[in-house]
Each structure stands twice: as C-alpha cells, then as structure tokens.
Amino acid sequence: MEWISVKDKLPDREMDLLVCTDTYYMGIGWYYVSSKTWDFEIQKHTEADLGEVLFWMPLPPPPEV
C-alpha cells in the first residue's frame, strides 16, 4: 500500500484509515464524506491539535486466524 495525498484523492466512503498529518501524527482516522471532515481515534483521549491530514491509506485487512 502507498500513501495517498489529500491533494490527489479523498476517500470515497467511510472506513478506518491510516492518516499522517502536518504535525507528524500518524494513526487511525476517518474521513466523513458527507461533511468532508476528518476525525482521529486519539481525539477521544486528548485535546491536542493533531493538525491537518496530508496523507492517508486504507488499513490492510486483519490476518486470518
């Protein structure tokens, strides 16, 4: 998988994503297509400014057990 720049493409559906921001945060995030906004898993636990999303990629599927 390769990083996708938000300048080139945005997610076309809501799904778990790996995101990278301009403050060097990397983690799980979501893009809400209807409101064109981003949300981050860690924001449930912190008030920190995580910056603007610059790159994203879909998460790989979980391993089979």
PQR file of N, CA, C, O and H, with PARSE charges and radii, in Angstrom:
ATOM      1  N   MET A   1       0.833  -1.179   0.000 -0.4000 1.5000
ATOM      2  CA  MET A   1       0.000   0.000   0.000 -0.0000 2.0000
ATOM      3  C   MET A   1       0.879   1.243   0.000  0.5500 1.7000
ATOM      4  O   MET A   1       1.979   1.256   0.552 -0.5500 1.4000
ATOM      5  N   GLU A   2       0.368   2.266  -0.624 -0.4000 1.5000
ATOM      6  CA  GLU A   2       1.089   3.528  -0.723 -0.0000 2.0000
ATOM      7  C   GLU A   2       0.267   4.650  -0.098  0.5500 1.7000
ATOM      8  O   GLU A   2      -0.963   4.608  -0.094 -0.5500 1.4000
ATOM      9  H   GLU A   2      -0.525   2.255  -1.073  0.4000 1.0000
ATOM     10  N   TRP A   3       0.968   5.658   0.432 -0.4000 1.5000
ATOM     11  CA  TRP A   3       0.284   6.837   0.945 -0.0000 2.0000
ATOM     12  C   TRP A   3      -0.386   7.575  -0.205  0.5500 1.7000
ATOM     13  O   TRP A   3       0.157   7.654  -1.307 -0.5500 1.4000
ATOM     14  H   TRP A   3       1.967   5.693   0.429  0.4000 1.0000
ATOM     15  N   ILE A   4      -1.574   8.116   0.063 -0.4000 1.5000
ATOM     16  CA  ILE A   4      -2.324   8.902  -0.915 -0.0000 2.0000
ATOM     17  C   ILE A   4      -2.402  10.333  -0.393  0.5500 1.7000
ATOM     18  O   ILE A   4      -2.835  10.559   0.737 -0.5500 1.4000
ATOM     19  H   ILE A   4      -2.015   8.051   0.959  0.4000 1.0000
ATOM     20  N   SER A   5      -1.992  11.284  -1.196 -0.4000 1.5000
ATOM     21  CA  SER A   5      -2.060  12.691  -0.814 -0.0000 2.0000
ATOM     22  C   SER A   5      -3.512  13.162  -0.884  0.5500 1.7000
ATOM     23  O   SER A   5      -4.239  12.805  -1.811 -0.5500 1.4000
ATOM     24  H   SER A   5      -1.640  11.101  -2.114  0.4000 1.0000
ATOM     25  N   VAL A   6      -3.931  13.960   0.092 -0.4000 1.5000
ATOM     26  CA  VAL A   6      -5.289  14.522   0.053 -0.0000 2.0000
ATOM     27  C   VAL A   6      -5.436  15.491  -1.117  0.5500 1.7000
ATOM     28  O   VAL A   6      -6.556  15.806  -1.521 -0.5500 1.4000
ATOM     29  H   VAL A   6      -3.340  14.250   0.845  0.4000 1.0000
ATOM     30  N   LYS A   7      -4.320  15.966  -1.665 -0.4000 1.5000
ATOM     31  CA  LYS A   7      -4.370  16.834  -2.848 -0.0000 2.0000
ATOM     32  C   LYS A   7      -4.760  16.037  -4.096  0.5500 1.7000
ATOM     33  O   LYS A   7      -5.314  16.581  -5.051 -0.5500 1.4000
ATOM     34  H   LYS A   7      -3.411  15.711  -1.337  0.4000 1.0000
ATOM     35  N   ASP A   8      -4.455  14.727  -4.064 -0.4000 1.5000
ATOM     36  CA  ASP A   8      -4.739  13.874  -5.222 -0.0000 2.0000
ATOM     37  C   ASP A   8      -6.094  13.184  -5.138  0.5500 1.7000
ATOM     38  O   ASP A   8      -6.782  13.025  -6.146 -0.5500 1.4000
ATOM     39  H   ASP A   8      -4.004  14.285  -3.288  0.4000 1.0000
ATOM     40  N   LYS A   9      -6.476  12.769  -3.914 -0.4000 1.5000
ATOM     41  CA  LYS A   9      -7.707  11.990  -3.776 -0.0000 2.0000
ATOM     42  C   LYS A   9      -8.134  11.966  -2.317  0.5500 1.7000
ATOM     43  O   LYS A   9      -7.298  11.937  -1.414 -0.5500 1.4000
ATOM     44  H   LYS A   9      -5.917  12.898  -3.095  0.4000 1.0000
ATOM     45  N   LEU A  10      -9.450  11.978  -2.095 -0.4000 1.5000
ATOM     46  CA  LEU A  10     -10.015  11.795  -0.762 -0.0000 2.0000
ATOM     47  C   LEU A  10     -10.765  10.472  -0.735  0.5500 1.7000
ATOM     48  O   LEU A  10     -11.202   9.993  -1.781 -0.5500 1.4000
ATOM     49  H   LEU A  10     -10.129  12.001  -2.829  0.4000 1.0000
ATOM     50  N   PRO A  11     -10.921   9.879   0.433 -0.5600 1.5000
ATOM     51  CA  PRO A  11     -11.695   8.638   0.500  0.2800 2.0000
ATOM     52  C   PRO A  11     -13.110   8.860  -0.042  0.5500 1.7000
ATOM     53  O   PRO A  11     -13.702   9.920   0.159 -0.5500 1.4000
ATOM     54  N   ASP A  12     -13.639   7.848  -0.729 -0.4000 1.5000
ATOM     55  CA  ASP A  12     -14.976   7.977  -1.298 -0.0000 2.0000
ATOM     56  C   ASP A  12     -16.052   7.283  -0.464  0.5500 1.7000
ATOM     57  O   ASP A  12     -17.225   7.274  -0.835 -0.5500 1.4000
ATOM     58  H   ASP A  12     -13.157   6.987  -0.891  0.4000 1.0000
ATOM     59  N   ARG A  13     -15.647   6.707   0.657 -0.4000 1.5000
ATOM     60  CA  ARG A  13     -16.586   6.102   1.595 -0.0000 2.0000
ATOM     61  C   ARG A  13     -15.975   6.132   2.981  0.5500 1.7000
ATOM     62  O   ARG A  13     -14.764   6.307   3.123 -0.5500 1.4000
ATOM     63  H   ARG A  13     -14.694   6.714   0.959  0.4000 1.0000
ATOM     64  N   GLU A  14     -16.794   5.963   3.998 -0.4000 1.5000
ATOM     65  CA  GLU A  14     -16.302   5.993   5.369 -0.0000 2.0000
ATOM     66  C   GLU A  14     -15.745   4.621   5.736  0.5500 1.7000
ATOM     67  O   GLU A  14     -16.424   3.602   5.609 -0.5500 1.4000
ATOM     68  H   GLU A  14     -17.777   5.821   3.882  0.4000 1.0000
ATOM     69  N   MET A  15     -14.489   4.619   6.196 -0.4000 1.5000
ATOM     70  CA  MET A  15     -13.799   3.390   6.594 -0.0000 2.0000
ATOM     71  C   MET A  15     -12.640   3.765   7.502  0.5500 1.7000
ATOM     72  O   MET A  15     -12.243   4.929   7.563 -0.5500 1.4000
ATOM     73  H   MET A  15     -13.938   5.447   6.299  0.4000 1.0000
ATOM     74  N   ASP A  16     -12.097   2.783   8.204 -0.4000 1.5000
ATOM     75  CA  ASP A  16     -10.906   3.027   9.011 -0.0000 2.0000
ATOM     76  C   ASP A  16      -9.730   3.291   8.077  0.5500 1.7000
ATOM     77  O   ASP A  16      -9.544   2.600   7.076 -0.5500 1.4000
ATOM     78  H   ASP A  16     -12.419   1.837   8.154  0.4000 1.0000
ATOM     79  N   LEU A  17      -8.935   4.314   8.430 -0.4000 1.5000
ATOM     80  CA  LEU A  17      -7.797   4.718   7.598 -0.0000 2.0000
ATOM     81  C   LEU A  17      -6.569   4.930   8.466  0.5500 1.7000
ATOM     82  O   LEU A  17      -6.687   5.193   9.663 -0.5500 1.4000
ATOM     83  H   LEU A  17      -9.086   4.876   9.243  0.4000 1.0000
ATOM     84  N   LEU A  18      -5.411   4.818   7.877 -0.4000 1.5000
ATOM     85  CA  LEU A  18      -4.174   5.271   8.494 -0.0000 2.0000
ATOM     86  C   LEU A  18      -3.934   6.663   7.936  0.5500 1.7000
ATOM     87  O   LEU A  18      -3.934   6.857   6.721 -0.5500 1.4000
ATOM     88  H   LEU A  18      -5.315   4.604   6.905  0.4000 1.0000
ATOM     89  N   VAL A  19      -3.727   7.648   8.834 -0.4000 1.5000
ATOM     90  CA  VAL A  19      -3.547   9.033   8.403 -0.0000 2.0000
ATOM     91  C   VAL A  19      -2.215   9.586   8.895  0.5500 1.7000
ATOM     92  O   VAL A  19      -1.673   9.120   9.897 -0.5500 1.4000
ATOM     93  H   VAL A  19      -3.727   7.491   9.822  0.4000 1.0000
ATOM     94  N   CYS A  20      -1.695  10.574   8.189 -0.4000 1.5000
ATOM     95  CA  CYS A  20      -0.486  11.290   8.566 -0.0000 2.0000
ATOM     96  C   CYS A  20      -0.787  12.778   8.434  0.5500 1.7000
ATOM     97  O   CYS A  20      -1.272  13.224   7.394 -0.5500 1.4000
ATOM     98  H   CYS A  20      -2.135  10.952   7.374  0.4000 1.0000
ATOM     99  N   THR A  21      -0.499  13.559   9.497 -0.4000 1.5000
ATOM    100  CA  THR A  21      -0.835  14.983   9.496 -0.0000 2.0000
ATOM    101  C   THR A  21       0.408  15.861   9.410  0.5500 1.7000
ATOM    102  O   THR A  21       1.540  15.379   9.449 -0.5500 1.4000
ATOM    103  H   THR A  21      -0.105  13.197  10.342  0.4000 1.0000
ATOM    104  N   ASP A  22       0.164  17.158   9.293 -0.4000 1.5000
ATOM    105  CA  ASP A  22       1.267  18.114   9.223 -0.0000 2.0000
ATOM    106  C   ASP A  22       1.968  18.311  10.571  0.5500 1.7000
ATOM    107  O   ASP A  22       2.984  19.002  10.636 -0.5500 1.4000
ATOM    108  H   ASP A  22      -0.756  17.550   9.262  0.4000 1.0000
ATOM    109  N   THR A  23       1.443  17.718  11.640 -0.4000 1.5000
ATOM    110  CA  THR A  23       2.124  17.751  12.943 -0.0000 2.0000
ATOM    111  C   THR A  23       2.818  16.415  13.215  0.5500 1.7000
ATOM    112  O   THR A  23       3.222  16.138  14.345 -0.5500 1.4000
ATOM    113  H   THR A  23       0.617  17.157  11.587  0.4000 1.0000
ATOM    114  N   TYR A  24       2.952  15.594  12.180 -0.4000 1.5000
ATOM    115  CA  TYR A  24       3.637  14.301  12.238 -0.0000 2.0000
ATOM    116  C   TYR A  24       2.876  13.248  13.031  0.5500 1.7000
ATOM    117  O   TYR A  24       3.445  12.226  13.414 -0.5500 1.4000
ATOM    118  H   TYR A  24       2.623  15.819  11.263  0.4000 1.0000
ATOM    119  N   TYR A  25       1.578  13.497  13.282 -0.4000 1.5000
ATOM    120  CA  TYR A  25       0.758  12.454  13.891 -0.0000 2.0000
ATOM    121  C   TYR A  25       0.475  11.392  12.839  0.5500 1.7000
ATOM    122  O   TYR A  25       0.110  11.711  11.707 -0.5500 1.4000
ATOM    123  H   TYR A  25       1.116  14.327  12.971  0.4000 1.0000
ATOM    124  N   MET A  26       0.645  10.126  13.216 -0.4000 1.5000
ATOM    125  CA  MET A  26       0.233   9.006  12.382 -0.0000 2.0000
ATOM    126  C   MET A  26      -0.620   8.095  13.241  0.5500 1.7000
ATOM    127  O   MET A  26      -0.218   7.709  14.339 -0.5500 1.4000
ATOM    128  H   MET A  26       0.941   9.867  14.135  0.4000 1.0000
ATOM    129  N   GLY A  27      -1.788   7.756  12.747 -0.4000 1.5000
ATOM    130  CA  GLY A  27      -2.665   6.887  13.494 -0.0000 2.0000
ATOM    131  C   GLY A  27      -3.948   6.618  12.740  0.5500 1.7000
ATOM    132  O   GLY A  27      -4.067   6.916  11.552 -0.5500 1.4000
ATOM    133  H   GLY A  27      -2.114   8.069  11.856  0.4000 1.0000
ATOM    134  N   ILE A  28      -4.915   6.046  13.457 -0.4000 1.5000
ATOM    135  CA  ILE A  28      -6.193   5.686  12.868 -0.0000 2.0000
ATOM    136  C   ILE A  28      -7.080   6.919  12.764  0.5500 1.7000
ATOM    137  O   ILE A  28      -7.186   7.706  13.704 -0.5500 1.4000
ATOM    138  H   ILE A  28      -4.819   5.804  14.423  0.4000 1.0000
ATOM    139  N   GLY A  29      -7.703   7.071  11.627 -0.4000 1.5000
ATOM    140  CA  GLY A  29      -8.613   8.186  11.421 -0.0000 2.0000
ATOM    141  C   GLY A  29      -9.744   7.806  10.498  0.5500 1.7000
ATOM    142  O   GLY A  29      -9.782   6.706   9.946 -0.5500 1.4000
ATOM    143  H   GLY A  29      -7.617   6.431  10.863  0.4000 1.0000
ATOM    144  N   TRP A  30     -10.669   8.742  10.340 -0.4000 1.5000
ATOM    145  CA  TRP A  30     -11.822   8.563   9.469 -0.0000 2.0000
ATOM    146  C   TRP A  30     -12.058   9.844   8.693  0.5500 1.7000
ATOM    147  O   TRP A  30     -11.804  10.941   9.191 -0.5500 1.4000
ATOM    148  H   TRP A  30     -10.638   9.635  10.788  0.4000 1.0000
ATOM    149  N   TYR A  31     -12.540   9.698   7.487 -0.4000 1.5000
ATOM    150  CA  TYR A  31     -12.984  10.840   6.701 -0.0000 2.0000
ATOM    151  C   TYR A  31     -14.483  10.678   6.509  0.5500 1.7000
ATOM    152  O   TYR A  31     -14.947   9.653   6.010 -0.5500 1.4000
ATOM    153  H   TYR A  31     -12.746   8.807   7.083  0.4000 1.0000
ATOM    154  N   TYR A  32     -15.241  11.706   6.911 -0.4000 1.5000
ATOM    155  CA  TYR A  32     -16.685  11.676   6.762 -0.0000 2.0000
ATOM    156  C   TYR A  32     -17.042  12.352   5.444  0.5500 1.7000
ATOM    157  O   TYR A  32     -16.952  13.573   5.319 -0.5500 1.4000
ATOM    158  H   TYR A  32     -14.864  12.538   7.316  0.4000 1.0000
ATOM    159  N   VAL A  33     -17.441  11.560   4.479 -0.4000 1.5000
ATOM    160  CA  VAL A  33     -17.700  12.035   3.127 -0.0000 2.0000
ATOM    161  C   VAL A  33     -18.794  13.097   3.114  0.5500 1.7000
ATOM    162  O   VAL A  33     -18.668  14.106   2.420 -0.5500 1.4000
ATOM    163  H   VAL A  33     -17.514  10.568   4.581  0.4000 1.0000
ATOM    164  N   SER A  34     -19.863  12.882   3.870 -0.4000 1.5000
ATOM    165  CA  SER A  34     -20.997  13.807   3.824 -0.0000 2.0000
ATOM    166  C   SER A  34     -20.642  15.202   4.339  0.5500 1.7000
ATOM    167  O   SER A  34     -21.126  16.200   3.805 -0.5500 1.4000
ATOM    168  H   SER A  34     -19.966  12.062   4.434  0.4000 1.0000
ATOM    169  N   SER A  35     -19.790  15.280   5.386 -0.4000 1.5000
ATOM    170  CA  SER A  35     -19.425  16.588   5.943 -0.0000 2.0000
ATOM    171  C   SER A  35     -18.029  17.044   5.524  0.5500 1.7000
ATOM    172  O   SER A  35     -17.616  18.160   5.837 -0.5500 1.4000
ATOM    173  H   SER A  35     -19.397  14.469   5.820  0.4000 1.0000
ATOM    174  N   LYS A  36     -17.304  16.174   4.812 -0.4000 1.5000
ATOM    175  CA  LYS A  36     -15.940  16.463   4.351 -0.0000 2.0000
ATOM    176  C   LYS A  36     -15.030  16.863   5.508  0.5500 1.7000
ATOM    177  O   LYS A  36     -14.281  17.836   5.419 -0.5500 1.4000
ATOM    178  H   LYS A  36     -17.640  15.267   4.557  0.4000 1.0000
ATOM    179  N   THR A  37     -15.108  16.091   6.599 -0.4000 1.5000
ATOM    180  CA  THR A  37     -14.274  16.339   7.776 -0.0000 2.0000
ATOM    181  C   THR A  37     -13.536  15.066   8.182  0.5500 1.7000
ATOM    182  O   THR A  37     -13.939  13.949   7.856 -0.5500 1.4000
ATOM    183  H   THR A  37     -15.716  15.300   6.671  0.4000 1.0000
ATOM    184  N   TRP A  38     -12.440  15.282   8.904 -0.4000 1.5000
ATOM    185  CA  TRP A  38     -11.631  14.185   9.416 -0.0000 2.0000
ATOM    186  C   TRP A  38     -11.840  14.051  10.921  0.5500 1.7000
ATOM    187  O   TRP A  38     -12.149  15.029  11.603 -0.5500 1.4000
ATOM    188  H   TRP A  38     -12.113  16.190   9.168  0.4000 1.0000
ATOM    189  N   ASP A  39     -11.671  12.837  11.430 -0.4000 1.5000
ATOM    190  CA  ASP A  39     -11.712  12.561  12.864 -0.0000 2.0000
ATOM    191  C   ASP A  39     -10.597  11.560  13.147  0.5500 1.7000
ATOM    192  O   ASP A  39     -10.200  10.792  12.271 -0.5500 1.4000
ATOM    193  H   ASP A  39     -11.420  12.043  10.876  0.4000 1.0000
ATOM    194  N   PHE A  40     -10.097  11.580  14.381 -0.4000 1.5000
ATOM    195  CA  PHE A  40      -8.979  10.715  14.747 -0.0000 2.0000
ATOM    196  C   PHE A  40      -9.330   9.900  15.979  0.5500 1.7000
ATOM    197  O   PHE A  40     -10.001  10.401  16.882 -0.5500 1.4000
ATOM    198  H   PHE A  40     -10.419  12.204  15.093  0.4000 1.0000
ATOM    199  N   GLU A  41      -8.891   8.668  16.027 -0.4000 1.5000
ATOM    200  CA  GLU A  41      -9.132   7.797  17.183 -0.0000 2.0000
ATOM    201  C   GLU A  41      -8.604   8.433  18.460  0.5500 1.7000
ATOM    202  O   GLU A  41      -9.282   8.396  19.487 -0.5500 1.4000
ATOM    203  H   GLU A  41      -8.346   8.262  15.294  0.4000 1.0000
ATOM    204  N   ILE A  42      -7.426   9.008  18.421 -0.4000 1.5000
ATOM    205  CA  ILE A  42      -6.801   9.553  19.627 -0.0000 2.0000
ATOM    206  C   ILE A  42      -7.539  10.786  20.163  0.5500 1.7000
ATOM    207  O   ILE A  42      -7.371  11.124  21.334 -0.5500 1.4000
ATOM    208  H   ILE A  42      -6.876   9.038  17.586  0.4000 1.0000
ATOM    209  N   GLN A  43      -8.342  11.459  19.354 -0.4000 1.5000
ATOM    210  CA  GLN A  43      -9.053  12.647  19.830 -0.0000 2.0000
ATOM    211  C   GLN A  43     -10.070  12.306  20.906  0.5500 1.7000
ATOM    212  O   GLN A  43     -10.562  13.193  21.604 -0.5500 1.4000
ATOM    213  H   GLN A  43      -8.479  11.185  18.402  0.4000 1.0000
ATOM    214  N   LYS A  44     -10.384  11.036  21.043 -0.4000 1.5000
ATOM    215  CA  LYS A  44     -11.275  10.625  22.126 -0.0000 2.0000
ATOM    216  C   LYS A  44     -10.556  10.684  23.468  0.5500 1.7000
ATOM    217  O   LYS A  44     -11.194  10.621  24.519 -0.5500 1.4000
ATOM    218  H   LYS A  44      -9.984  10.315  20.477  0.4000 1.0000
ATOM    219  N   HIS A  45      -9.210  10.807  23.435 -0.4000 1.5000
ATOM    220  CA  HIS A  45      -8.398  10.736  24.651 -0.0000 2.0000
ATOM    221  C   HIS A  45      -7.522  11.962  24.883  0.5500 1.7000
ATOM    222  O   HIS A  45      -6.826  12.027  25.897 -0.5500 1.4000
ATOM    223  H   HIS A  45      -8.692  10.858  22.581  0.4000 1.0000
ATOM    224  N   THR A  46      -7.536  12.931  23.979 -0.4000 1.5000
ATOM    225  CA  THR A  46      -6.660  14.094  24.107 -0.0000 2.0000
ATOM    226  C   THR A  46      -7.317  15.333  23.507  0.5500 1.7000
ATOM    227  O   THR A  46      -8.205  15.241  22.660 -0.5500 1.4000
ATOM    228  H   THR A  46      -8.101  12.878  23.155  0.4000 1.0000
ATOM    229  N   GLU A  47      -6.866  16.467  23.962 -0.4000 1.5000
ATOM    230  CA  GLU A  47      -7.315  17.746  23.404 -0.0000 2.0000
ATOM    231  C   GLU A  47      -6.258  18.326  22.464  0.5500 1.7000
ATOM    232  O   GLU A  47      -6.417  19.445  21.977 -0.5500 1.4000
ATOM    233  H   GLU A  47      -6.145  16.542  24.651  0.4000 1.0000
ATOM    234  N   ALA A  48      -5.192  17.587  22.205 -0.4000 1.5000
ATOM    235  CA  ALA A  48      -4.090  18.079  21.379 -0.0000 2.0000
ATOM    236  C   ALA A  48      -4.548  18.409  19.960  0.5500 1.7000
ATOM    237  O   ALA A  48      -5.440  17.758  19.416 -0.5500 1.4000
ATOM    238  H   ALA A  48      -5.063  16.678  22.600  0.4000 1.0000
ATOM    239  N   ASP A  49      -3.930  19.417  19.376 -0.4000 1.5000
ATOM    240  CA  ASP A  49      -4.177  19.758  17.983 -0.0000 2.0000
ATOM    241  C   ASP A  49      -3.359  18.799  17.122  0.5500 1.7000
ATOM    242  O   ASP A  49      -2.129  18.844  17.135 -0.5500 1.4000
ATOM    243  H   ASP A  49      -3.205  19.946  19.817  0.4000 1.0000
ATOM    244  N   LEU A  50      -4.033  17.945  16.385 -0.4000 1.5000
ATOM    245  CA  LEU A  50      -3.342  16.940  15.583 -0.0000 2.0000
ATOM    246  C   LEU A  50      -3.037  17.429  14.176  0.5500 1.7000
ATOM    247  O   LEU A  50      -2.434  16.707  13.383 -0.5500 1.4000
ATOM    248  H   LEU A  50      -5.032  17.909  16.374  0.4000 1.0000
ATOM    249  N   GLY A  51      -3.449  18.647  13.865 -0.4000 1.5000
ATOM    250  CA  GLY A  51      -3.119  19.225  12.573 -0.0000 2.0000
ATOM    251  C   GLY A  51      -4.047  18.779  11.461  0.5500 1.7000
ATOM    252  O   GLY A  51      -5.096  18.176  11.689 -0.5500 1.4000
ATOM    253  H   GLY A  51      -3.939  19.234  14.509  0.4000 1.0000
ATOM    254  N   GLU A  52      -3.621  19.098  10.255 -0.4000 1.5000
ATOM    255  CA  GLU A  52      -4.389  18.777   9.051 -0.0000 2.0000
ATOM    256  C   GLU A  52      -3.859  17.490   8.432  0.5500 1.7000
ATOM    257  O   GLU A  52      -2.649  17.269   8.381 -0.5500 1.4000
ATOM    258  H   GLU A  52      -2.769  19.588  10.070  0.4000 1.0000
ATOM    259  N   VAL A  53      -4.764  16.650   7.966 -0.4000 1.5000
ATOM    260  CA  VAL A  53      -4.368  15.418   7.292 -0.0000 2.0000
ATOM    261  C   VAL A  53      -3.733  15.765   5.952  0.5500 1.7000
ATOM    262  O   VAL A  53      -4.299  16.516   5.158 -0.5500 1.4000
ATOM    263  H   VAL A  53      -5.747  16.830   8.008  0.4000 1.0000
ATOM    264  N   LEU A  54      -2.552  15.209   5.713 -0.4000 1.5000
ATOM    265  CA  LEU A  54      -1.854  15.399   4.443 -0.0000 2.0000
ATOM    266  C   LEU A  54      -1.901  14.148   3.566  0.5500 1.7000
ATOM    267  O   LEU A  54      -1.987  14.230   2.341 -0.5500 1.4000
ATOM    268  H   LEU A  54      -2.092  14.598   6.358  0.4000 1.0000
ATOM    269  N   PHE A  55      -1.840  12.968   4.235 -0.4000 1.5000
ATOM    270  CA  PHE A  55      -1.794  11.695   3.527 -0.0000 2.0000
ATOM    271  C   PHE A  55      -2.675  10.681   4.245  0.5500 1.7000
ATOM    272  O   PHE A  55      -2.912  10.791   5.448 -0.5500 1.4000
ATOM    273  H   PHE A  55      -1.770  12.901   5.231  0.4000 1.0000
ATOM    274  N   TRP A  56      -3.148   9.711   3.510 -0.4000 1.5000
ATOM    275  CA  TRP A  56      -3.961   8.651   4.084 -0.0000 2.0000
ATOM    276  C   TRP A  56      -3.781   7.374   3.275  0.5500 1.7000
ATOM    277  O   TRP A  56      -3.298   7.407   2.143 -0.5500 1.4000
ATOM    278  H   TRP A  56      -2.956   9.622   2.533  0.4000 1.0000
ATOM    279  N   MET A  57      -4.173   6.248   3.865 -0.4000 1.5000
ATOM    280  CA  MET A  57      -4.232   4.978   3.148 -0.0000 2.0000
ATOM    281  C   MET A  57      -5.200   4.057   3.882  0.5500 1.7000
ATOM    282  O   MET A  57      -5.341   4.150   5.101 -0.5500 1.4000
ATOM    283  H   MET A  57      -4.565   6.220   4.784  0.4000 1.0000
ATOM    284  N   PRO A  58      -5.870   3.168   3.146 -0.5600 1.5000
ATOM    285  CA  PRO A  58      -6.733   2.204   3.813  0.2800 2.0000
ATOM    286  C   PRO A  58      -5.902   1.280   4.695  0.5500 1.7000
ATOM    287  O   PRO A  58      -4.735   1.017   4.408 -0.5500 1.4000
ATOM    288  N   LEU A  59      -6.506   0.797   5.757 -0.4000 1.5000
ATOM    289  CA  LEU A  59      -5.842  -0.201   6.588 -0.0000 2.0000
ATOM    290  C   LEU A  59      -5.843  -1.533   5.859  0.5500 1.7000
ATOM    291  O   LEU A  59      -6.771  -1.826   5.106 -0.5500 1.4000
ATOM    292  H   LEU A  59      -7.455   1.011   5.991  0.4000 1.0000
ATOM    293  N   PRO A  60      -4.816  -2.341   6.073 -0.5600 1.5000
ATOM    294  CA  PRO A  60      -4.838  -3.671   5.469  0.2800 2.0000
ATOM    295  C   PRO A  60      -5.892  -4.529   6.169  0.5500 1.7000
ATOM    296  O   PRO A  60      -6.284  -4.234   7.297 -0.5500 1.4000
ATOM    297  N   PRO A  61      -6.344  -5.578   5.511 -0.5600 1.5000
ATOM    298  CA  PRO A  61      -7.300  -6.464   6.194  0.2800 2.0000
ATOM    299  C   PRO A  61      -6.623  -7.163   7.363  0.5500 1.7000
ATOM    300  O   PRO A  61      -5.408  -7.362   7.346 -0.5500 1.4000
ATOM    301  N   PRO A  62      -7.395  -7.539   8.381 -0.5600 1.5000
ATOM    302  CA  PRO A  62      -6.798  -8.247   9.517  0.2800 2.0000
ATOM    303  C   PRO A  62      -6.306  -9.628   9.105  0.5500 1.7000
ATOM    304  O   PRO A  62      -6.800 -10.193   8.129 -0.5500 1.4000
ATOM    305  N   PRO A  63      -5.343 -10.176   9.835 -0.5600 1.5000
ATOM    306  CA  PRO A  63      -4.852 -11.507   9.490  0.2800 2.0000
ATOM    307  C   PRO A  63      -5.919 -12.561   9.739  0.5500 1.7000
ATOM    308  O   PRO A  63      -6.767 -12.410  10.618 -0.5500 1.4000
ATOM    309  N   GLU A  64      -5.867 -13.612   8.967 -0.4000 1.5000
ATOM    310  CA  GLU A  64      -6.775 -14.734   9.189 -0.0000 2.0000
ATOM    311  C   GLU A  64      -6.250 -15.580  10.338  0.5500 1.7000
ATOM    312  O   GLU A  64      -5.047 -15.819  10.449 -0.5500 1.4000
ATOM    313  H   GLU A  64      -5.178 -13.734   8.253  0.4000 1.0000
ATOM    314  N   VAL A  65      -7.152 -16.025  11.181 -0.4000 1.5000
ATOM    315  CA  VAL A  65      -6.746 -16.873  12.316 -0.0000 2.0000
ATOM    316  C   VAL A  65      -7.367 -18.226  12.214  0.5500 1.7000
ATOM    317  O   VAL A  65      -7.143 -19.075  13.077 -0.5500 1.4000
ATOM    318  H   VAL A  65      -8.129 -15.831  11.091  0.4000 1.0000
TER
END
